[in-house]
Amino acid sequence: MAGCWNNNERRTIIAKKKRTFVCQECGYNSPKYLGRCPNCGSWSTFVEDVEVAEVKNARISLTGEKTKPTKLKDVSSVDYARTKTGMDEFNRVLGGGVVPGSLVLIGGDPGIGKSTLLLQVSTQLANQGTVLYVSGEESAEQIKLRSERLGDIDNEFYLYAETNMHNIHTEVERIQPDFLIIDSIQTVMSPEISSVQGSVSQVREVTAELMQLAKTNNIATFIVGHVTKEGTLAGPRMLEHMVDTVLYFEGKRHHTFRILRAVKNRFGSTNEIGIFEMQSGGLVEVLNPSQVFLEERLDGATGSAIVVTIEGTRPILAEVQALVTPTVFGNAKRTTTGLDFNRVSLIMAVLEKRCGLLLQNQDAYLKSAGGVKLDEPAIDLAVAVAIASSYKEAPTNPQDAFIGEIGLTGEIRRINRLEQRIKEAVKLGFTKVYVPKNALQGIEIPKGIEVIGAATVGEVLKKVFA
C-alpha cells in the first residue's frame, strides 16, 4: 500500500534547523537573545546555537551492537579488571583503579594541577598499556618540557596536539590505545556542529562521541573540564550525567596541598578523597592526611577543636578553628572557610539559646585548617566547642576530639561509623573523645582512650571548660 512503511526498513527523518540561544555558563536555552540569564544570573553569556535534529530508528547500544530486552536474572555480572596506577590515592578515589571503557571527567580551577596529575598518571599507565594524550591547549614540545621533571616516559606514550574531533577519532582507530586523555574537552570541536569551540553544543557532541568511542573500543578515557567562577564545571549540566565518574581537583594556587574528590562514581564510593602535595617534581601523595592537618596546631591556643570526619571510606582528623571577637559595627559579621555558612549560623543560634553564650554582638570567623572541606553533620560538636573556646578565652585539651551532630534543642545526635572514628583517634595519640551518648551501645572501645558520652552540647561545654 502506498504511503506505508515496512517494519524492517530503516528510515531517517531530518528535521528543520532549530535556532536557539544558549547560556555558556549553565546551558540554559532560550528562543531569543537575553542580556541576563534567568537561570544563573550571568550577563552577556548567550550565544546563538543552530541544531539539526536527526531522528534515527536504529536500535544500537553504546557498544555498537543491537540490543533487545533481557531478563535481569539472565544478565551475566561483570567483574571489572581494574588497572592500578602508581598512585594509591588516585586508585582510592576511582574505587580501586582504572576501569576499562570508563569515561572520567576531571574538573578544577586553572593552574591547580589537573594536567600535571593526568600526565603523571599517564606515564604510569604507559607501563601497562598504550596511552594517547591529546592536548588542545599545549603543543607537544610544551608537554615534553613539563614531563621531563616527572621522570622517564615509556615508548608506548603518544602525544597528539589536535582539536578536531574527526582527526582524533581517526588516530584512536589507528593506534588503538588502552588509555585516552583529552585535555581539555572545551578545546575540542566537532566539524559537524556549526557553533563555536567550547559552546554547549560542541561540548555535548564531543562528549557523546568520546563516550561511544570509549565503550565501543573498551578504552579508559579521561577528559579535563574547565570550571566557572562559581566552581562548577563549565558547559551543559548533562555533561556530568553522561560520564561514569566526576572528579574535582581542589586547592589553593598558593598552597601546596591538593584534594581530589569524587562526586560521582559508577564504579566506586562517592565523596572519596585523595590528598596530594604539589612539589617541584610534581604531585606527591599524602598517605597520612590526619597527621599533616594537625602537625601545625598550637598547644594552648583558644578557638581550636579536633573532629574525626569521614571522607568516603576513610576517617580523617581535622582541626576546626574559630575566632570570636566583639563587633565594631551594628550587625555581627559571620565568615566561614571550608565550613557550611548556614550550619555555622545554626550552631551559633543553638549556643546562644541553649547554652547562654551572648554571640549576637560578636563577629565570628571560622575555618577548617589544611584546606579540607567539612560538610558532614558529625562536625557540629567540634564547631560548637571551637566557638565556645574562643568566646570564653579558654583553650581545649590538645588530646581531646569531638564527634556529634547538634539538634535545634541542643541535643547531640548519633552519627555513623563511630567505632571507626574512635580507632583513628587512638592511632594518632588522642586520649579522650566526646561522642553522642546514644551511639555508645554495641560498639567496642579500644584501649588507651576515654570515650565520654554526652546528651547535650551544654553538658559537653561544662566538662570541657570546668
C-alpha positions as CSV (number, residue, x, y, z in Angstrom):
1,M,0.0,0.0,0.0
2,A,1.3,3.4,-0.9
3,G,2.5,5.6,1.9
4,C,3.0,2.6,4.3
5,W,6.4,1.8,5.9
6,N,7.8,-1.7,6.0
7,N,8.7,-2.6,9.6
8,N,12.0,-4.0,8.6
9,E,13.1,-0.8,6.8
10,R,15.5,1.6,8.4
11,R,14.4,5.2,8.0
12,T,15.9,8.5,8.9
13,I,13.9,11.8,9.3
14,I,15.7,15.1,9.1
15,A,14.0,17.8,10.9
16,K,14.2,21.5,10.3
17,K,17.1,23.6,11.6
18,K,16.4,24.9,15.1
19,R,17.8,28.2,16.3
20,T,18.2,28.8,20.0
21,F,20.3,30.9,22.3
22,V,22.3,29.0,24.9
23,C,23.9,30.4,28.1
24,Q,27.6,29.4,28.0
25,E,27.7,29.3,31.9
26,C,24.9,27.0,32.7
27,G,23.5,25.7,29.4
28,Y,20.1,27.4,29.7
29,N,18.2,27.5,26.4
30,S,16.1,30.5,25.2
31,P,14.3,31.0,21.9
32,K,15.6,34.6,21.8
33,Y,18.7,36.5,23.0
34,L,18.7,37.6,26.6
35,G,21.2,40.0,28.2
36,R,21.0,38.3,31.6
37,C,20.5,34.6,32.1
38,P,17.3,33.9,34.2
39,N,18.8,30.6,35.5
40,C,22.3,31.5,36.7
41,G,22.2,35.3,36.6
42,S,25.2,35.8,34.3
43,W,25.4,38.7,31.9
44,S,26.2,38.6,28.1
45,T,26.6,34.8,28.1
46,F,24.0,33.9,25.4
47,V,25.3,32.6,22.1
48,E,23.2,31.6,19.1
49,D,23.2,27.8,18.5
50,V,21.9,26.1,15.4
51,E,21.0,22.5,15.8
52,V,19.8,20.0,13.2
53,A,17.6,17.3,14.9
54,E,18.2,13.9,13.3
55,V,16.0,11.1,14.4
56,K,17.1,7.5,13.7
57,N,15.3,4.3,14.4
58,A,18.5,2.3,14.7
59,R,18.5,0.1,17.8
60,I,22.2,0.4,18.6
61,S,23.6,0.4,22.1
62,L,26.7,2.2,23.4
63,T,28.8,-0.9,22.5
64,G,27.7,-0.7,18.8
65,E,25.6,-3.9,19.0
66,K,21.9,-4.4,18.5
67,T,20.0,-4.8,21.8
68,K,16.8,-6.4,23.0
69,P,15.1,-6.7,26.3
70,T,16.7,-9.3,28.6
71,K,15.5,-10.7,32.0
72,L,17.6,-9.4,34.9
73,K,18.4,-13.0,36.0
74,D,19.8,-13.8,32.6
75,V,22.2,-10.9,32.6
76,S,25.7,-12.0,33.5
77,S,27.6,-10.0,36.0
78,V,30.8,-8.3,35.0
79,D,33.9,-8.2,37.2
80,Y,35.9,-5.2,36.1
81,A,39.6,-5.9,35.8
82,R,40.9,-2.6,37.1
83,T,44.3,-1.2,36.2
84,K,46.3,0.1,39.1
85,T,48.3,3.3,38.7
86,G,51.4,4.1,40.8
87,M,49.3,6.5,43.0
88,D,47.3,4.8,45.7
89,E,45.4,7.9,46.4
90,F,44.3,8.2,42.8
91,N,43.3,4.5,42.8
92,R,41.3,5.0,46.0
93,V,39.3,7.9,44.5
94,L,38.5,5.9,41.4
95,G,37.3,3.0,43.6
96,G,40.3,0.7,43.2
97,G,41.8,1.5,39.9
98,V,41.1,2.5,36.3
99,V,38.1,0.6,34.7
100,P,38.5,-0.3,31.0
101,G,35.9,1.6,28.9
102,S,35.1,4.1,31.6
103,L,34.7,7.8,30.9
104,V,36.2,10.0,33.7
105,L,35.7,13.8,33.9
106,I,38.2,15.8,36.0
107,G,37.5,19.5,36.8
108,G,39.3,22.2,38.7
109,D,40.4,25.8,38.7
110,P,43.1,27.0,36.2
111,G,46.6,26.2,37.4
112,I,45.5,23.8,40.1
113,G,47.4,20.9,38.6
114,K,44.9,18.9,36.5
115,S,47.3,18.5,33.6
116,T,50.2,17.6,35.9
117,L,48.1,14.9,37.6
118,L,47.0,13.3,34.4
119,L,50.5,13.5,32.9
120,Q,51.9,11.7,36.0
121,V,49.1,9.1,35.8
122,S,49.6,8.7,32.0
123,T,53.3,7.9,32.4
124,Q,52.5,5.2,35.0
125,L,49.8,3.7,32.8
126,A,52.1,3.7,29.8
127,N,54.0,0.8,31.6
128,Q,50.8,-1.3,31.4
129,G,49.4,-0.3,28.0
130,T,49.3,2.2,25.2
131,V,48.5,5.8,26.1
132,L,47.3,8.6,23.7
133,Y,47.5,12.0,25.3
134,V,45.5,14.6,23.2
135,S,46.2,18.2,24.1
136,G,44.2,21.1,22.7
137,E,45.9,23.7,24.9
138,E,49.6,23.0,24.7
139,S,51.9,21.8,22.0
140,A,53.8,18.5,22.1
141,E,57.0,20.4,22.9
142,Q,55.5,22.1,25.9
143,I,54.2,18.8,27.3
144,K,57.6,17.3,26.7
145,L,59.3,20.0,28.8
146,R,56.8,19.6,31.6
147,S,57.2,15.8,31.6
148,E,61.0,15.8,31.9
149,R,60.7,16.7,35.6
150,L,58.3,13.8,36.2
151,G,60.7,11.0,35.1
152,D,61.3,8.8,32.2
153,I,58.4,8.2,29.7
154,D,57.7,4.8,28.2
155,N,57.8,4.3,24.5
156,E,54.0,3.5,24.4
157,F,53.1,7.1,25.3
158,Y,51.8,9.1,22.3
159,L,51.3,12.8,22.3
160,Y,48.9,14.4,19.9
161,A,48.2,18.2,19.7
162,E,44.9,18.4,18.0
163,T,41.4,20.0,18.5
164,N,39.5,18.4,15.6
165,M,37.4,15.5,16.8
166,H,37.3,13.9,13.4
167,N,41.1,13.7,13.4
168,I,41.2,12.5,17.0
169,H,38.8,9.7,16.1
170,T,40.9,8.6,13.2
171,E,44.1,8.4,15.3
172,V,42.3,6.5,18.0
173,E,41.1,3.9,15.5
174,R,44.7,3.7,14.1
175,I,46.6,3.5,17.4
176,Q,44.0,1.5,19.4
177,P,45.2,2.9,22.8
178,D,44.3,1.4,26.1
179,F,44.0,4.8,27.7
180,L,42.9,8.1,26.2
181,I,43.4,11.6,27.8
182,I,41.6,14.7,26.4
183,D,43.0,18.0,27.7
184,S,40.6,19.7,27.6
185,I,37.0,19.0,26.4
186,Q,36.3,22.7,25.8
187,T,39.1,23.0,23.2
188,V,37.9,20.0,21.1
189,M,35.4,20.7,18.4
190,S,33.3,18.6,16.0
191,P,33.2,19.8,12.4
192,E,29.6,18.6,12.1
193,I,28.5,21.3,14.6
194,S,28.4,24.9,13.4
195,S,28.7,26.5,16.8
196,V,31.9,27.9,18.2
197,Q,34.6,26.0,20.1
198,G,33.7,25.3,23.7
199,S,30.0,26.1,23.2
200,V,27.3,23.9,24.9
201,S,26.5,22.1,21.6
202,Q,30.2,21.4,20.9
203,V,30.9,20.0,24.4
204,R,27.8,17.9,24.3
205,E,28.5,16.4,20.9
206,V,32.2,15.8,21.5
207,T,31.5,14.1,24.9
208,A,28.9,11.9,23.3
209,E,31.3,10.8,20.6
210,L,34.1,10.2,23.2
211,M,31.6,8.1,25.2
212,Q,30.8,6.0,22.1
213,L,34.5,5.6,21.3
214,A,35.3,4.5,24.9
215,K,32.5,2.0,25.2
216,T,32.9,0.5,21.7
217,N,36.7,0.1,21.9
218,N,36.9,-0.5,25.6
219,I,39.3,2.5,26.1
220,A,39.6,4.1,29.5
221,T,39.1,7.8,28.8
222,F,39.9,10.8,30.9
223,I,38.7,14.3,29.9
224,V,39.6,17.6,31.6
225,G,36.9,20.1,32.1
226,H,37.1,23.8,32.9
227,V,35.2,25.3,35.7
228,T,33.2,28.5,36.0
229,K,33.9,31.3,38.5
230,E,31.4,29.7,40.9
231,G,33.5,26.5,40.9
232,T,31.1,24.3,38.8
233,L,32.0,22.5,35.6
234,A,31.6,24.7,32.5
235,G,29.2,23.6,29.8
236,P,25.9,21.8,30.0
237,R,24.9,20.2,33.2
238,M,24.1,17.0,31.4
239,L,27.9,16.6,30.8
240,E,28.2,15.3,34.4
241,H,25.3,12.8,33.7
242,M,26.9,11.4,30.6
243,V,30.3,10.4,32.1
244,D,30.9,7.5,34.5
245,T,33.0,9.4,37.1
246,V,33.3,13.0,38.0
247,L,36.3,14.2,40.0
248,Y,37.0,17.6,41.3
249,F,40.6,18.7,41.9
250,E,40.5,21.3,44.7
251,G,43.0,23.5,46.5
252,K,44.5,27.0,46.6
253,R,47.1,28.0,44.0
254,H,49.4,29.4,46.7
255,H,49.1,26.4,48.9
256,T,50.8,23.1,48.4
257,F,48.0,20.7,49.3
258,R,45.6,19.4,46.6
259,I,42.4,17.4,47.2
260,L,41.0,15.1,44.5
261,R,37.3,14.5,45.4
262,A,34.9,12.1,43.7
263,V,31.4,13.5,43.5
264,K,30.1,10.8,41.1
265,N,31.4,7.3,40.6
266,R,29.6,4.4,39.0
267,F,32.4,2.0,39.9
268,G,33.1,3.0,43.5
269,S,32.2,5.2,46.5
270,T,31.3,8.8,46.1
271,N,32.8,11.6,48.3
272,E,36.0,9.7,48.4
273,I,39.1,11.9,48.5
274,G,42.8,11.7,47.7
275,I,45.3,14.2,49.1
276,F,48.4,15.3,47.2
277,E,51.2,17.8,47.8
278,M,52.5,19.9,44.9
279,Q,56.3,19.8,44.8
280,S,58.9,20.7,42.3
281,G,58.9,17.2,40.9
282,G,55.2,17.0,40.6
283,L,52.4,15.8,42.8
284,V,53.3,13.6,45.8
285,E,50.8,11.5,47.7
286,V,49.9,12.4,51.3
287,L,49.4,8.9,52.9
288,N,48.6,10.2,56.4
289,P,46.5,13.4,55.9
290,S,45.4,13.5,59.6
291,Q,48.9,14.0,60.8
292,V,49.5,16.6,58.1
293,F,46.4,18.6,59.1
294,L,47.3,18.5,62.8
295,E,51.1,19.0,62.8
296,E,51.0,22.8,62.9
297,R,48.4,23.0,65.7
298,L,49.5,25.3,68.6
299,D,49.2,23.9,72.2
300,G,47.2,26.1,74.5
301,A,45.6,28.1,71.7
302,T,41.9,29.1,72.1
303,G,39.2,28.6,69.5
304,S,40.5,25.2,68.3
305,A,38.8,21.8,68.3
306,I,39.6,18.4,66.6
307,V,36.9,16.4,64.8
308,V,37.1,12.9,63.2
309,T,35.3,13.2,59.9
310,I,34.6,10.6,57.3
311,E,35.6,11.3,53.7
312,G,34.4,8.5,51.5
313,T,35.6,5.3,53.3
314,R,38.5,6.9,55.3
315,P,38.4,8.7,58.7
316,I,40.4,11.9,58.8
317,L,41.2,14.1,61.8
318,A,40.8,17.8,61.0
319,E,41.1,21.0,63.1
320,V,38.2,23.4,63.3
321,Q,39.3,27.0,64.2
322,A,37.1,29.8,65.4
323,L,37.8,33.5,66.3
324,V,35.1,35.3,68.1
325,T,35.6,39.0,68.8
326,P,33.2,41.9,69.7
327,T,31.8,43.6,66.7
328,V,32.6,47.3,65.9
329,F,29.6,47.7,63.6
330,G,25.8,47.4,64.2
331,N,25.5,43.9,62.7
332,A,27.7,41.0,63.7
333,K,29.8,39.5,60.9
334,R,30.0,35.8,60.1
335,T,32.7,34.3,57.8
336,T,33.4,30.7,57.1
337,T,36.1,28.9,55.1
338,G,35.8,25.2,54.4
339,L,32.6,25.0,56.5
340,D,28.9,25.5,55.5
341,F,27.8,29.0,56.4
342,N,24.2,28.0,57.3
343,R,25.4,25.2,59.5
344,V,27.7,27.6,61.5
345,S,24.9,30.1,61.9
346,L,22.6,27.3,63.2
347,I,25.2,26.2,65.8
348,M,25.8,29.7,67.0
349,A,22.0,30.2,67.4
350,V,21.8,27.0,69.5
351,L,24.8,28.1,71.7
352,E,23.1,31.4,72.4
353,K,19.7,30.0,73.1
354,R,20.5,26.7,74.9
355,C,24.0,27.5,76.5
356,G,23.7,31.2,77.4
357,L,26.6,32.4,75.2
358,L,25.9,36.0,74.1
359,L,27.0,35.8,70.4
360,Q,24.7,38.3,68.8
361,N,27.1,41.2,69.2
362,Q,30.2,39.1,68.3
363,D,32.0,38.7,65.0
364,A,32.8,35.1,64.2
365,Y,35.4,33.8,61.8
366,L,35.6,30.0,61.3
367,K,37.7,27.8,59.1
368,S,38.8,24.2,58.7
369,A,42.6,24.1,58.8
370,G,44.5,22.5,55.9
371,G,42.1,23.4,53.2
372,V,39.8,20.4,53.6
373,K,36.1,21.0,53.3
374,L,34.0,19.7,56.2
375,D,30.3,19.3,55.4
376,E,29.0,16.3,57.3
377,P,26.8,16.5,60.4
378,A,29.4,15.0,62.7
379,I,31.5,18.2,62.8
380,D,28.8,20.2,64.7
381,L,30.1,19.4,68.1
382,A,33.7,20.4,67.2
383,V,32.4,23.7,65.7
384,A,30.4,24.5,68.9
385,V,33.4,23.7,71.2
386,A,35.7,25.9,69.0
387,I,33.3,28.8,69.2
388,A,32.9,28.5,72.9
389,S,36.6,28.2,73.4
390,S,37.3,31.4,71.6
391,Y,34.4,33.2,73.3
392,K,35.4,32.1,76.8
393,E,39.2,32.6,76.0
394,A,39.7,29.1,77.4
395,P,41.9,26.5,75.5
396,T,40.8,23.0,74.9
397,N,42.9,19.9,75.7
398,P,45.0,19.1,72.6
399,Q,44.4,15.4,73.2
400,D,40.6,15.7,73.0
401,A,38.4,15.1,70.0
402,F,34.7,15.9,69.4
403,I,32.2,14.0,67.3
404,G,28.5,14.5,67.1
405,E,25.6,16.3,65.4
406,I,23.8,19.1,67.2
407,G,20.0,19.4,67.1
408,L,18.0,22.7,67.5
409,T,17.1,21.8,71.1
410,G,20.8,21.4,71.9
411,E,20.8,17.6,71.9
412,I,23.7,15.6,70.5
413,R,22.5,13.1,67.9
414,R,24.2,9.9,66.8
415,I,26.4,9.6,63.8
416,N,27.6,6.7,61.6
417,R,30.9,4.8,61.8
418,L,31.6,5.9,65.3
419,E,33.9,2.9,66.1
420,Q,36.0,3.6,63.0
421,R,36.4,7.2,64.0
422,I,37.5,6.3,67.6
423,K,40.1,3.9,66.3
424,E,41.6,6.7,64.1
425,A,41.8,9.0,67.1
426,V,43.6,6.3,69.0
427,K,46.0,5.8,66.2
428,L,47.1,9.5,66.4
429,G,47.5,9.5,70.1
430,F,44.3,11.1,71.3
431,T,43.3,10.2,74.9
432,K,39.7,11.5,75.1
433,V,36.8,11.8,72.7
434,Y,33.3,13.2,73.2
435,V,30.6,11.4,71.4
436,P,26.8,11.1,71.4
437,K,25.6,9.2,74.4
438,N,23.0,7.1,72.5
439,A,25.6,6.0,70.0
440,L,27.8,4.1,72.5
441,Q,25.5,1.0,72.6
442,G,27.1,-2.1,70.9
443,I,30.5,-0.6,70.0
444,E,33.9,-1.8,71.1
445,I,36.0,0.8,72.7
446,P,39.7,0.3,72.1
447,K,42.3,0.6,74.9
448,G,44.2,3.8,75.6
449,I,41.3,6.2,75.1
450,E,38.5,7.6,77.2
451,V,35.1,7.8,75.5
452,I,32.7,10.2,77.1
453,G,29.0,10.1,76.0
454,A,27.0,13.3,76.3
455,A,23.4,14.0,75.7
456,T,23.5,17.8,75.2
457,V,26.0,20.4,73.9
458,G,25.7,22.2,77.3
459,E,26.9,19.1,79.1
460,V,30.0,18.9,76.9
461,L,30.9,22.6,77.4
462,K,30.6,22.2,81.2
463,K,33.0,19.2,81.2
464,V,35.5,20.8,78.7
465,F,35.7,24.2,80.4
466,A,35.2,23.1,84.0
